Amino acid sequence: MVIVRNDLPGEKQLVCYVVPKEPGTLADPRSVDSLTGSIREHLRTRLPDHMVPTAYMLLANFPLNPNGKVDKVLPCPVLRSRSCVLISLHRAMTGKNDCRTSGAKC
C-alpha cells in the first residue's frame, strides 16, 4: 500500500507500507534491507521517478478499523535511517501508531 504523507509542513512524500510474507523478516535487519531494496528496485524499473516511494515501512500486519478496512492512521516513517523502517518496538510496546508520541523525528 502506498500513501502520500504530509508529516512535515509543505513536505509531502510517498510511503510504501509492506507486510512481508515471512514474519521473521522484521527481526533481521539484513532481511529488511534486502526486502526494501528489492521493492524499491522493482518499482524503479516500472514507474517514473516521481512515483517511486521515498520511504518503505515493514509492518507485522496492517492496522484495521472496526469495519475491517485498513486504518488510515498508519505509522509515520523514521526518516534518515538506512531503509526508513518503522521502529516497531515502540509500536509493539505502546500500541501507538503516531511516531510523534514516540519522540522520533518525522
Backbone hydrogen bonds, N-H to C=O, Kabsch-Sander energy under -0.5 kcal/mol:
donor,donor_aa,acceptor,acceptor_aa,energy
3,I,15,V,-2.2
5,R,3,I,-0.5
5,R,13,Q,-3.1
8,L,11,E,-0.8
11,E,8,L,-2.5
12,K,10,G,-0.5
13,Q,5,R,-2.2
15,V,3,I,-2.9
16,C,55,A,-2.9
17,Y,1,M,-3.8
17,Y,15,V,-0.6
18,V,57,M,-3.0
25,T,22,E,-1.7
26,L,23,P,-1.0
27,A,24,G,-1.0
28,D,24,G,-0.7
28,D,25,T,-0.8
32,V,28,D,-2.2
33,D,29,P,-2.6
34,S,30,R,-2.3
35,L,31,S,-2.8
36,T,32,V,-2.8
37,G,33,D,-2.2
38,S,34,S,-2.3
39,I,35,L,-2.4
40,R,36,T,-2.5
41,E,37,G,-2.5
42,H,38,S,-2.4
43,L,39,I,-2.5
44,R,40,R,-2.3
45,T,41,E,-1.5
46,R,42,H,-0.5
46,R,43,L,-1.0
47,L,43,L,-2.2
51,M,48,P,-2.1
52,V,49,D,-1.3
54,T,14,L,-1.9
55,A,14,L,-1.5
56,Y,83,S,-0.6
57,M,16,C,-3.3
59,L,18,V,-2.9
59,L,57,M,-0.5
65,N,69,K,-3.0
68,G,65,N,-2.5
71,D,63,P,-3.4
74,L,72,K,-1.8
76,C,97,N,-0.6
79,L,77,P,-0.9
79,L,105,K,-0.7
81,S,78,V,-0.8
88,S,86,L,-1.8
90,H,87,I,-0.7
91,R,87,I,-1.1
92,A,88,S,-2.7
93,M,89,L,-2.3
94,T,90,H,-2.7
95,G,91,R,-2.6
99,C,97,N,-0.6
101,T,98,D,-1.6
102,S,99,C,-1.4
103,G,99,C,-0.7
104,A,99,C,-1.0
106,C,104,A,-0.7
